[in-house]
């Protein structure tokens, strides 16, 4: 049973880290999209 708990403890932080990295990637994509839209507004055509 203790091994099962240890495996669980290892799994949880990995899952949290994965979610955080996904959130960071999404934020970066959003900021990149905003930057592109700003550039388009600055330079029409």
C-alpha positions as CSV (number, residue, x, y, z in Angstrom):
1,X,0.0,0.0,0.0
2,X,2.8,2.4,0.8
3,X,4.3,1.9,-2.7
4,X,0.9,2.8,-4.2
5,X,0.8,6.0,-2.1
6,X,4.4,6.9,-3.1
7,X,3.5,6.5,-6.8
8,X,0.4,8.7,-6.3
9,X,2.6,11.4,-4.7
10,X,4.9,11.3,-7.7
11,X,2.1,11.4,-10.2
12,X,0.2,14.4,-8.7
13,X,3.0,17.0,-9.0
14,X,3.7,15.9,-12.6
15,X,0.1,16.4,-13.5
16,X,0.0,19.8,-11.9
17,X,3.3,20.8,-13.7
18,X,1.8,19.6,-17.0
19,X,-1.4,21.7,-16.4
20,X,0.7,24.7,-15.5
21,X,2.9,24.4,-18.6
22,X,-0.2,24.0,-20.7
23,X,-1.6,27.2,-19.2
24,X,1.7,29.0,-19.9
25,X,1.7,27.9,-23.5
26,X,-1.9,29.1,-23.9
27,X,-1.1,32.5,-22.4
28,X,1.9,32.8,-24.7
29,X,-0.3,31.9,-27.7
30,X,-2.8,34.5,-26.6
31,X,-0.2,37.2,-26.2
32,X,1.3,36.3,-29.6
33,X,-2.2,36.6,-31.2
34,X,-2.7,39.9,-29.5
35,X,0.7,41.1,-30.8
36,X,-0.2,40.0,-34.3
37,X,-3.6,41.8,-34.2
38,X,-1.8,45.0,-32.9
39,X,0.7,44.8,-35.7
40,X,-2.1,44.4,-38.2
41,X,-3.8,47.5,-36.7
42,X,-0.6,49.4,-36.9
43,X,0.2,48.4,-40.5
44,X,-3.0,48.0,-42.4
45,X,-2.3,46.1,-45.7
